[in-house]
Amino acid sequence: MIPRSRSTLLALLALSACATAPRPGTNPVPVPPRSPGWPHPGPGTPAERANAADMVLLGGRVFLADEANTVAEALAIRDGRVLAVGSDAAIRDYAGPGTQIVDLDGKLVTPGFNDAHIHFGAGGQGLLNVSLLGTTSLAEIERRVAAAAAQAQPGEWILGRGWDHTRLPASELGAGGWPTKEVLDRAAPNNPVLLSRVDGHTSWANTAALRIAGVTRTTANPSGGEVVRDARGEATGILKETAEGLVSRHVPAPTLAQARRGIRAALDLAARTGVTSVQTDVWGADMAVYKQLRDADSLTVRVYGWHPLERRVIEGMRELGITAGYGDEWLRMGMLKGYTDGTLGSRTAFMLEPFADDHSHRGLPQYTNAQLDSLVTAADAAGLQVILHAIGDAANRQALDAFERAARVNSERPRRHRIEHAQVLDQADIPRFRQLGVIASMQPTHATSDMRWVDTRIGRERATEGAYVWRSLLNAGATVVFGTDFPVEPMPPVEGIYSAVTRQSREEPGTPPGGWMPEQRLTRQEAIRLYTATPAYGEWQETRKGVLHAGMLADLVVWDRDLLTVPEGEILQAAPVMTVVGGRVVYRR
């Protein structure tokens, strides 16, 4: 959940730079035919051994992440793809004189993780800015901002993210239970400051930043946003949803060099945590950086990028001949994202009924039904994949309705539209995901981060019936894909697996006993598949990656402990010892 970008022109220029990529309908990356059974016969003659595997991994447990939950002993790789999977004896036959032999020593291998909802470039930039994750007092926030100000030039913007007002003492907060600009004024008197809340849908600015943006007591709330004010009507520094743009538009866009540094930081983190594919926003300079890295053979994750759901983006993509899944095996596009509401934490999620802790408020919808229908129908007609951020039950219903109307208006064809987050659902809408073929793109760590206050926000009954209900969706036949929403939540997929399997706190493992709403828990095999196999389906790539079958892309992770069998409390400590993308080792511990 990251604020939307307005750099549509830059996005279209980035698209033009990649417009020579092949069309997805032509299947530009050939998939080798799969033999009737596995493993394939290994090379025997000298000529055959010249085509032996580039790498074989022996003596472990290889979880294929297929529907049968197959576990093998060994795997062979050639030319960036899985050559064969099977027993040690069978796979050993693929070794030739130049084959790299990896002794797994009993370790688990899984497909590489595919984060179906991440803000990769923004998260990388966040690694270079002020981190406020985990702060529990205004004094600590003030110290961190002051430290950044001491290193900055006068007038230079200080940016950061990660604060969460629900973790701060209520006695320290101002109007409406929010922090105020005075804290940041003391920390950075000579610099404008803009700090994004952990969910990315509320910003906290100091007086200097408000002055640059011209935000005063007379500034009107923009449609879909709110400038929080004190009893005198003065802006407190808190800006919700579209009101964030009043200030953020004045922050200089990252240069190409800055974008490259941020993306390289994110790539390093991805390799260390087992992430080999990402589905992410690609605003401004990001797409140019990804293309440069791809062309230099330095891109170590596969990228499927989304752009804003805006009329001129739809038309620009139509003119360029871009449809869903356009590109090659490294860099693809054709996905458009819209925001129907905000977040539960900020009380900006669009709800069917008022919030339990604010009976006067149902959130901040971002579209009228007519506006959303028009955009979704146009994008669908252009063959693009639409993904809609929806948190509240009213927002999810609005999104489902828009997808249903678009399908009625436009011709019959395969569609894989998605709802991002799908956090709170009315029970009547759960079966509609399968009926409409809409994918639920969810982030299991949101449940274990939010469970502290969800009952307070929406009441226990609504929470039990429809909050973070991935098991209910699966039981109803829906396709569910998992991601992290990094930097809103940490990137390591093991935190999501732990959350999906236990529904317990990552900060205090084991609590609450049995898990929060334990009927929604998943098996470990299911959780891994929802991070590997189904995200590939969610980006039209299920014939190429996500499962370790012969012919699939050799994206895989070797783990230091067996995620399928270790005690639940140890899942959080699991880490890759080796990450492989396209048959190439990109991380080794």
C-alpha positions as CSV (number, residue, x, y, z in Angstrom):
1,M,0.0,0.0,0.0
2,I,2.1,2.9,-1.4
3,P,0.8,6.2,-2.6
4,R,0.1,6.4,-6.3
5,S,2.5,8.2,-8.6
6,R,1.4,11.0,-10.9
7,S,4.4,10.7,-13.3
8,T,2.3,9.4,-16.2
9,L,4.4,11.0,-18.9
10,L,7.6,9.5,-17.5
11,A,5.8,6.1,-17.3
12,L,4.8,6.3,-21.0
13,L,8.4,7.3,-22.0
14,A,9.6,4.3,-20.1
15,L,7.1,2.1,-21.9
16,S,8.4,3.5,-25.3
17,A,11.9,2.5,-24.3
18,C,10.8,-1.1,-23.9
19,A,8.3,-1.2,-26.8
20,T,10.4,-3.4,-29.0
21,A,9.8,-6.4,-26.7
22,P,7.8,-9.3,-28.2
23,R,4.1,-9.5,-27.8
24,P,3.0,-12.0,-25.0
25,G,0.5,-13.8,-27.3
26,T,3.4,-15.0,-29.4
27,N,5.0,-16.8,-26.4
28,P,8.4,-15.1,-26.9
29,V,10.2,-17.4,-24.5
30,P,10.0,-21.0,-25.8
31,V,9.2,-23.6,-23.3
32,P,11.0,-26.9,-24.0
33,P,8.6,-29.9,-24.3
34,R,8.3,-32.0,-21.2
35,S,9.0,-35.7,-21.4
36,P,6.2,-38.1,-20.5
37,G,7.9,-38.7,-17.1
38,W,10.8,-37.4,-15.0
39,P,13.6,-37.7,-14.7
40,H,14.8,-37.6,-18.3
41,P,17.4,-40.2,-19.2
42,G,20.8,-38.7,-18.5
43,P,23.6,-38.2,-21.0
44,G,25.5,-41.3,-21.9
45,T,27.7,-40.9,-25.0
46,P,30.5,-38.3,-25.1
47,A,28.4,-36.3,-27.5
48,E,25.5,-36.4,-25.1
49,R,27.8,-35.5,-22.2
50,A,28.8,-32.4,-24.1
51,N,25.3,-31.3,-23.4
52,A,25.3,-32.3,-19.8
53,A,23.8,-30.2,-17.0
54,D,25.4,-26.9,-16.1
55,M,24.5,-27.6,-12.4
56,V,23.1,-30.5,-10.5
57,L,21.9,-30.3,-6.9
58,L,22.0,-33.7,-5.1
59,G,21.2,-35.2,-1.7
60,G,18.4,-32.9,-0.6
61,R,14.6,-32.4,-0.6
62,V,13.3,-30.6,-3.7
63,F,9.8,-29.3,-3.2
64,L,8.4,-28.8,-6.7
65,A,5.4,-26.7,-5.5
66,D,3.1,-28.5,-7.9
67,E,-0.4,-29.4,-7.1
68,A,0.6,-32.9,-6.0
69,N,3.1,-31.4,-3.4
70,T,5.9,-33.6,-5.0
71,V,9.2,-33.8,-3.2
72,A,12.2,-35.2,-5.0
73,E,15.9,-35.7,-4.0
74,A,17.8,-33.9,-6.7
75,L,17.6,-31.5,-9.7
76,A,19.6,-30.7,-12.8
77,I,19.8,-27.3,-14.6
78,R,20.9,-26.5,-18.2
79,D,20.7,-23.2,-20.1
80,G,18.8,-21.5,-17.4
81,R,16.1,-24.0,-17.1
82,V,15.2,-27.1,-15.1
83,L,16.5,-30.1,-17.1
84,A,15.3,-32.8,-14.8
85,V,14.1,-33.6,-11.3
86,G,14.2,-36.9,-9.6
87,S,16.3,-39.3,-7.5
88,D,20.0,-38.8,-6.7
89,A,20.9,-41.7,-8.9
90,A,19.0,-40.5,-11.9
91,I,20.1,-36.9,-11.6
92,R,23.8,-37.8,-11.1
93,D,23.7,-39.2,-14.6
94,Y,23.3,-35.7,-16.0
95,A,26.7,-34.6,-14.6
96,G,29.4,-34.0,-17.2
97,P,33.0,-32.8,-16.9
98,G,32.0,-29.2,-16.6
99,T,28.9,-29.6,-14.4
100,Q,28.8,-27.8,-11.1
101,I,27.9,-30.3,-8.4
102,V,26.0,-28.9,-5.3
103,D,25.8,-31.2,-2.3
104,L,22.5,-30.2,-0.6
105,D,23.4,-32.2,2.5
106,G,19.7,-32.8,3.2
107,K,18.6,-29.1,2.7
108,L,15.3,-28.1,1.2
109,V,15.0,-26.6,-2.3
110,T,11.9,-24.6,-3.3
111,P,11.1,-22.6,-6.4
112,G,12.2,-19.0,-6.2
113,F,9.7,-16.8,-4.4
114,N,7.5,-14.5,-6.6
115,D,6.4,-11.4,-4.6
116,A,3.0,-10.7,-6.2
117,H,2.7,-7.2,-4.6
118,I,5.8,-5.2,-3.8
119,H,7.0,-1.7,-4.2
120,F,10.5,-2.7,-5.3
121,G,12.0,0.6,-6.3
122,A,10.3,2.6,-3.6
123,G,11.3,0.1,-1.1
124,G,14.9,0.3,-2.2
125,Q,14.8,4.0,-1.9
126,G,13.4,3.6,1.5
127,L,16.4,1.5,2.5
128,L,18.5,4.7,1.8
129,N,16.1,7.0,3.7
130,V,15.1,7.4,7.4
131,S,13.6,4.2,8.7
132,L,11.0,4.5,11.4
133,L,9.9,0.9,11.5
134,G,9.5,-0.3,15.1
135,T,9.5,3.1,16.7
136,T,7.3,3.3,19.8
137,S,7.8,6.9,20.9
138,L,7.9,10.4,19.5
139,A,11.3,10.9,21.1
140,E,12.8,8.0,19.1
141,I,11.3,9.4,15.9
142,E,12.7,12.9,16.7
143,R,16.2,11.4,17.3
144,R,16.2,9.5,14.0
145,V,15.1,12.6,12.0
146,A,17.5,14.8,13.8
147,A,20.4,12.4,12.9
148,A,19.4,12.6,9.2
149,A,19.1,16.4,9.4
150,A,22.6,16.6,10.8
151,Q,23.9,15.0,7.7
152,A,21.8,17.0,5.2
153,Q,22.4,20.3,3.5
154,P,20.1,23.2,4.6
155,G,16.9,23.0,2.6
156,E,17.5,19.4,1.5
157,W,14.4,17.2,1.8
158,I,14.5,14.6,4.5
159,L,12.3,11.6,3.6
160,G,11.4,8.5,5.6
161,R,8.7,6.0,6.3
162,G,7.5,3.3,8.7
163,W,6.0,5.2,11.6
164,D,2.8,3.8,13.0
165,H,0.6,6.0,15.3
166,T,-1.1,2.9,16.8
167,R,2.3,2.1,18.4
168,L,2.8,5.5,19.9
169,P,1.5,6.5,23.4
170,A,-1.9,8.2,23.1
171,S,-0.7,10.9,25.5
172,E,1.9,12.0,23.0
173,L,-0.5,12.5,20.1
174,G,-2.5,15.5,18.9
175,A,-5.7,16.0,17.0
176,G,-7.5,12.8,16.1
177,G,-4.8,10.7,17.7
178,W,-2.1,11.7,15.2
179,P,1.4,13.1,15.7
180,T,2.0,16.8,14.9
181,K,4.4,18.9,12.9
182,E,6.1,20.4,16.0
183,V,8.0,17.2,16.6
184,L,9.6,17.4,13.2
185,D,10.1,21.1,13.4
186,R,12.4,20.5,16.5
187,A,14.2,17.7,14.8
188,A,14.9,19.5,11.5
189,P,14.4,23.2,11.7
190,N,16.3,23.9,8.5
191,N,14.9,21.2,6.3
192,P,11.5,20.2,4.9
193,V,10.5,16.7,6.2
194,L,8.0,14.3,4.8
195,L,7.5,10.9,6.5
196,S,5.2,8.2,5.1
197,R,3.2,6.1,7.5
198,V,3.9,2.4,7.5
199,D,1.0,1.7,5.1
200,G,2.0,4.5,2.7
201,H,-1.4,6.2,2.7
202,T,-0.8,8.9,5.3
203,S,2.1,11.4,5.4
204,W,3.5,13.5,8.2
205,A,5.1,16.8,7.2
206,N,6.8,19.6,9.1
207,T,6.1,23.3,8.9
208,A,8.9,23.9,6.3
209,A,7.3,21.2,4.0
210,L,3.8,22.6,4.4
211,R,5.1,26.1,3.7
212,I,6.8,25.0,0.4
213,A,3.6,23.3,-0.6
214,G,1.5,26.3,0.3
215,V,-0.7,24.3,2.7
216,T,-2.5,26.7,5.1
217,R,-5.7,26.8,7.1
218,T,-7.6,27.8,4.0
219,T,-6.4,24.8,1.9
220,A,-9.3,22.7,0.9
221,N,-9.4,18.9,1.3
222,P,-8.8,17.4,-2.2
223,S,-11.3,14.8,-3.4
224,G,-10.5,11.5,-1.7
225,G,-8.1,13.0,0.9
226,E,-8.0,15.0,4.1
227,V,-5.7,17.6,5.7
228,V,-5.9,16.9,9.4
229,R,-6.4,20.1,11.4
230,D,-6.3,21.1,15.1
231,A,-9.0,22.9,17.1
232,R,-8.0,26.2,15.6
233,G,-8.3,24.9,12.0
234,E,-4.5,24.8,11.4
235,A,-2.9,22.0,9.5
236,T,-1.2,19.6,11.9
237,G,1.1,18.1,9.3
238,I,-0.9,14.9,8.8
239,L,-2.1,14.3,5.2
240,K,-4.3,11.4,4.3
241,E,-4.6,9.7,0.9
242,T,-4.8,12.2,-2.0
243,A,-3.9,15.0,0.4
244,E,-0.4,13.5,0.5
245,G,0.1,14.8,-3.0
246,L,-0.2,18.4,-1.8
247,V,3.3,18.1,-0.4
248,S,4.8,15.1,-2.2
249,R,4.6,16.7,-5.6
250,H,7.2,19.2,-4.4
251,V,9.7,16.5,-3.5
252,P,12.3,16.2,-6.3
253,A,11.9,13.0,-8.2
254,P,14.8,10.6,-7.8
255,T,17.5,11.0,-10.4
256,L,18.4,8.0,-12.5
257,A,21.5,7.5,-10.3
258,Q,19.4,7.6,-7.2
259,A,16.9,5.2,-8.6
260,R,19.7,2.8,-9.6
261,R,21.1,2.9,-6.0
262,G,17.7,2.1,-4.6
263,I,17.0,-0.7,-7.0
264,R,20.4,-2.2,-6.4
265,A,19.8,-2.1,-2.7
266,A,16.4,-3.9,-3.2
267,L,18.1,-6.5,-5.6
268,D,20.6,-7.3,-2.9
269,L,17.9,-7.8,-0.3
270,A,15.8,-9.9,-2.7
271,A,18.8,-12.3,-3.4
272,R,19.5,-12.6,0.3
273,T,15.9,-13.5,1.1
274,G,15.0,-15.8,-1.8
275,V,12.9,-13.5,-4.0
276,T,13.5,-14.2,-7.7
277,S,10.4,-12.4,-9.3
278,V,8.6,-9.3,-8.4
279,Q,5.3,-7.7,-9.5
280,T,5.8,-4.0,-8.7
281,D,5.1,-0.4,-9.6
282,V,7.5,0.9,-12.2
283,W,7.2,4.7,-12.0
284,G,9.5,7.2,-13.6
285,A,13.1,6.2,-13.8
286,D,12.6,2.7,-12.4
287,M,11.7,1.2,-15.8
288,A,14.8,2.7,-17.4
289,V,17.0,1.3,-14.6
290,Y,15.4,-2.2,-15.0
291,K,16.0,-2.1,-18.8
292,Q,19.6,-1.0,-18.3
293,L,20.2,-3.8,-15.9
294,R,18.5,-6.4,-18.1
295,D,20.6,-5.2,-21.2
296,A,23.8,-5.5,-19.1
297,D,22.8,-9.0,-17.9
298,S,22.8,-7.6,-14.3
299,L,19.1,-8.0,-13.4
300,T,18.7,-10.6,-10.7
301,V,14.9,-10.6,-10.3
302,R,12.3,-10.9,-13.0
303,V,10.0,-7.9,-13.1
304,Y,6.4,-7.6,-14.0
305,G,5.5,-3.9,-13.7
306,W,2.3,-2.0,-13.2
307,H,1.5,1.6,-14.2
308,P,-1.4,3.9,-13.1
309,L,-4.9,3.1,-14.1
310,E,-5.4,6.4,-16.0
311,R,-7.0,7.1,-19.3
312,R,-3.9,8.4,-21.1
313,V,-1.9,5.4,-19.9
314,I,-4.5,3.1,-21.4
315,E,-4.5,4.9,-24.6
316,G,-0.7,5.1,-24.7
317,M,-0.4,1.3,-24.2
318,R,-3.0,0.7,-26.8
319,E,-1.0,2.8,-29.3
320,L,2.2,1.0,-28.5
321,G,0.5,-2.4,-28.9
322,I,1.1,-3.4,-25.2
323,T,-1.3,-5.9,-23.6
324,A,-1.2,-7.9,-20.4
325,G,2.1,-9.7,-20.0
326,Y,4.0,-7.9,-22.7
327,G,7.7,-8.4,-22.7
328,D,10.3,-11.1,-22.2
329,E,11.2,-13.4,-19.4
330,W,13.0,-10.6,-17.4
331,L,11.0,-7.5,-17.9
332,R,7.3,-7.3,-18.6
333,M,4.3,-4.9,-18.4
334,G,0.7,-4.5,-19.3
335,M,-0.8,-4.3,-15.8
336,L,-2.6,-1.2,-14.5
337,K,-3.3,-0.4,-10.9
338,G,-6.0,1.7,-9.4
339,Y,-6.8,2.6,-5.8
340,T,-10.5,2.3,-4.7
341,D,-9.8,3.3,-1.0
342,G,-7.2,3.7,1.6
343,T,-6.2,1.6,4.7
344,L,-7.8,0.3,7.9
345,G,-5.0,1.7,10.0
346,S,-5.7,5.2,8.8
347,R,-9.5,4.7,8.8
348,T,-9.5,5.5,5.1
349,A,-10.7,2.1,3.9
350,F,-14.1,2.2,2.3
351,M,-16.6,0.3,4.4
352,L,-20.2,-0.9,4.0
353,E,-20.9,0.1,7.6
354,P,-19.2,2.8,9.7
355,F,-16.0,2.0,11.7
356,A,-16.6,0.5,15.1
357,D,-14.4,3.1,16.7
358,D,-15.8,6.0,14.6
359,H,-19.5,5.7,13.9
360,S,-19.5,8.9,11.8
361,H,-17.0,7.6,9.2
362,R,-17.0,5.0,6.4
363,G,-13.6,5.8,4.9
364,L,-12.5,7.6,1.8
365,P,-13.6,6.0,-1.6
366,Q,-11.4,7.1,-4.4
367,Y,-13.8,6.7,-7.3
368,T,-17.4,6.9,-8.1
369,N,-18.9,3.7,-9.5
370,A,-19.2,5.4,-12.9
371,Q,-15.5,6.6,-12.9
372,L,-14.2,3.1,-11.9
373,D,-16.5,1.3,-14.4
374,S,-15.3,3.6,-17.2
375,L,-11.6,3.0,-16.5
376,V,-11.8,-0.7,-15.9
377,T,-14.0,-1.3,-19.0
378,A,-11.5,0.7,-21.2
379,A,-8.5,-1.1,-19.9
380,D,-10.2,-4.5,-20.2
381,A,-11.1,-3.7,-23.8
382,A,-7.5,-2.9,-24.5
383,G,-6.4,-6.3,-23.3
384,L,-4.7,-5.0,-20.2
385,Q,-4.7,-6.6,-16.8
386,V,-6.3,-4.4,-14.1
387,I,-5.4,-4.7,-10.5
388,L,-7.4,-2.7,-7.9
389,H,-6.2,-1.8,-4.4
390,A,-9.2,-2.6,-2.2
391,I,-9.1,-2.8,1.6
392,G,-12.7,-2.3,2.9
393,D,-15.7,-4.4,2.2
394,A,-17.4,-1.6,0.2
395,A,-14.2,-1.1,-1.8
396,N,-13.9,-4.8,-2.6
397,R,-17.5,-4.9,-3.7
398,Q,-17.1,-1.9,-5.9
399,A,-14.0,-3.5,-7.5
400,L,-15.8,-6.8,-8.1
401,D,-18.8,-5.0,-9.6
402,A,-16.5,-3.1,-12.0
403,F,-14.9,-6.3,-13.2
404,E,-18.2,-7.9,-13.7
405,R,-19.6,-5.0,-15.7
406,A,-16.4,-4.9,-17.9
407,A,-16.8,-8.6,-18.7
408,R,-20.4,-8.0,-19.7
409,V,-19.6,-5.0,-21.9
410,N,-16.5,-6.4,-23.7
411,S,-16.0,-9.6,-25.7
412,E,-15.5,-13.0,-24.0
413,R,-11.8,-13.8,-23.6
414,P,-9.4,-14.9,-20.8
415,R,-9.0,-12.4,-18.0
416,R,-6.9,-12.3,-14.9
417,H,-7.9,-9.1,-13.2
418,R,-6.9,-8.9,-9.5
419,I,-7.9,-7.2,-6.3
420,E,-4.8,-6.2,-4.3
421,H,-5.1,-6.8,-0.5
422,A,-8.8,-7.9,-0.4
423,Q,-8.5,-7.4,3.4
424,V,-12.1,-7.1,4.5
425,L,-14.8,-8.9,2.5
426,D,-18.5,-9.2,3.0
427,Q,-19.3,-12.9,3.0
428,A,-21.6,-12.5,0.0
429,D,-18.7,-11.4,-2.1
430,I,-16.3,-14.2,-1.3
431,P,-17.7,-16.7,-3.9
432,R,-17.7,-13.9,-6.5
433,F,-13.9,-14.1,-6.9
434,R,-14.1,-17.6,-8.4
435,Q,-17.3,-16.8,-10.3
436,L,-15.7,-13.8,-12.0
437,G,-12.2,-15.2,-12.3
438,V,-10.8,-12.4,-10.1
439,I,-7.5,-13.2,-8.4
440,A,-7.1,-12.2,-4.7
441,S,-3.6,-10.8,-4.2
442,M,-3.0,-10.9,-0.5
443,Q,-0.2,-10.2,2.0
444,P,-0.3,-12.6,5.0
445,T,2.0,-10.3,7.1
446,H,-0.7,-7.6,7.0
447,A,-2.9,-9.9,9.1
448,T,-0.3,-10.5,11.8
449,S,0.7,-6.8,11.9
450,D,-2.9,-5.5,12.0
451,M,-4.5,-8.0,14.4
452,R,-3.6,-5.8,17.3
453,W,-6.3,-3.3,16.4
454,V,-8.6,-4.9,13.7
455,D,-11.3,-5.8,16.2
456,T,-11.3,-2.2,17.4
457,R,-11.6,-0.8,13.9
458,I,-14.4,-3.0,12.5
459,G,-15.7,-5.1,15.4
460,R,-15.1,-8.8,16.1
461,E,-18.0,-10.0,14.0
462,R,-17.0,-8.3,10.8
463,A,-13.4,-9.4,11.4
464,T,-14.3,-13.0,11.9
465,E,-16.5,-13.2,8.9
466,G,-14.3,-11.4,6.3
467,A,-10.9,-10.1,7.5
468,Y,-7.8,-11.6,5.9
469,V,-9.7,-14.7,4.9
470,W,-7.4,-16.5,2.5
471,R,-8.6,-19.9,3.6
472,S,-12.2,-19.0,3.0
473,L,-11.3,-17.7,-0.5
474,L,-9.4,-20.9,-1.3
475,N,-12.3,-23.0,-0.1
476,A,-14.6,-21.1,-2.4
477,G,-12.4,-21.9,-5.3
478,A,-10.7,-18.6,-5.7
479,T,-7.1,-18.1,-6.9
480,V,-5.0,-16.5,-4.2
481,V,-1.5,-15.1,-4.7
482,F,0.8,-13.9,-1.9
483,G,3.2,-10.9,-1.7
484,T,4.6,-8.7,1.0
485,D,3.8,-5.1,0.1
486,F,7.4,-4.2,0.9
487,P,8.3,-1.7,2.3
488,V,5.0,-1.6,4.2
489,E,6.0,-5.1,5.5
490,P,9.4,-6.8,5.4
491,M,10.6,-8.4,2.2
492,P,11.6,-11.9,3.5
493,P,9.0,-14.4,2.4
494,V,9.5,-16.5,5.5
495,E,7.6,-13.8,7.5
496,G,4.6,-14.3,5.2
497,I,4.9,-18.1,5.4
498,Y,4.9,-17.9,9.2
499,S,2.0,-15.5,9.2
500,A,-0.1,-17.7,6.8
501,V,0.7,-20.9,8.7
502,T,0.3,-19.6,12.3
503,R,-1.7,-16.4,12.2
504,Q,0.5,-15.4,15.2
505,S,2.6,-12.3,16.0
506,R,6.0,-12.2,14.4
507,E,7.2,-9.9,17.2
508,E,6.0,-12.3,20.0
509,P,5.9,-15.7,18.2
510,G,3.3,-18.1,19.7
511,T,0.8,-15.4,20.5
512,P,-2.1,-15.5,20.5
513,P,-2.1,-19.3,21.3
514,G,-3.5,-21.2,18.4
515,G,-3.5,-18.1,16.2
516,W,-5.8,-15.2,15.4
517,M,-8.8,-16.6,13.6
518,P,-7.0,-19.9,13.3
519,E,-9.6,-21.3,10.9
520,Q,-7.9,-19.3,8.2
521,R,-4.5,-21.0,8.7
522,L,-2.8,-22.7,5.7
523,T,-0.5,-25.7,5.5
524,R,3.1,-24.9,4.7
525,Q,2.8,-26.5,1.3
526,E,-0.1,-24.2,0.5
527,A,1.7,-21.1,1.8
528,I,4.8,-21.8,-0.4
529,R,2.6,-22.5,-3.5
530,L,0.8,-19.2,-2.9
531,Y,4.3,-17.5,-3.0
532,T,5.6,-19.4,-6.0
533,A,3.2,-21.3,-8.3
534,T,0.0,-19.1,-8.1
535,P,1.8,-15.7,-8.5
536,A,3.2,-17.1,-11.8
537,Y,-0.5,-17.7,-12.8
538,G,-1.3,-14.2,-11.6
539,E,1.2,-12.7,-14.1
540,W,0.4,-15.1,-17.0
541,Q,3.6,-17.1,-16.5
542,E,2.5,-20.4,-15.1
543,T,4.0,-22.3,-18.1
544,R,7.4,-20.8,-17.5
545,K,8.1,-20.5,-13.8
546,G,6.7,-21.1,-10.3
547,V,7.0,-24.9,-10.3
548,L,10.2,-26.9,-10.6
549,H,9.2,-29.1,-13.5
550,A,11.5,-29.9,-16.4
551,G,11.4,-27.0,-18.9
552,M,10.6,-24.3,-16.4
553,L,12.9,-21.4,-15.6
554,A,15.6,-22.5,-13.1
555,D,14.7,-20.0,-10.3
556,L,15.1,-21.7,-7.0
557,V,16.2,-21.3,-3.4
558,V,18.2,-23.6,-1.1
559,W,17.2,-23.1,2.5
560,D,19.2,-23.5,5.7
561,R,16.4,-25.4,7.3
562,D,13.4,-27.4,6.1
563,L,10.4,-25.0,5.9
564,L,8.1,-28.0,5.6
565,T,9.1,-29.7,8.8
566,V,10.8,-27.4,11.3
567,P,8.8,-26.3,14.4
568,E,6.6,-23.3,13.5
569,G,8.7,-20.9,15.6
570,E,11.8,-21.7,13.5
571,I,10.2,-20.6,10.2
572,L,11.0,-17.0,11.0
573,Q,14.7,-17.9,11.4
574,A,14.9,-19.7,8.0
575,A,17.2,-18.1,5.4
576,P,18.6,-19.0,2.0
577,V,22.0,-20.4,1.7
578,M,21.8,-20.1,-2.1
579,T,19.5,-18.2,-4.5
580,V,19.5,-19.2,-8.2
581,V,17.9,-17.1,-11.0
582,G,17.9,-18.5,-14.5
583,G,20.4,-21.1,-13.5
584,R,22.9,-18.5,-12.2
585,V,23.8,-18.2,-8.5
586,V,23.0,-14.7,-7.4
587,Y,23.5,-15.3,-3.7
588,R,25.5,-17.8,-1.7
589,R,25.9,-17.6,2.0
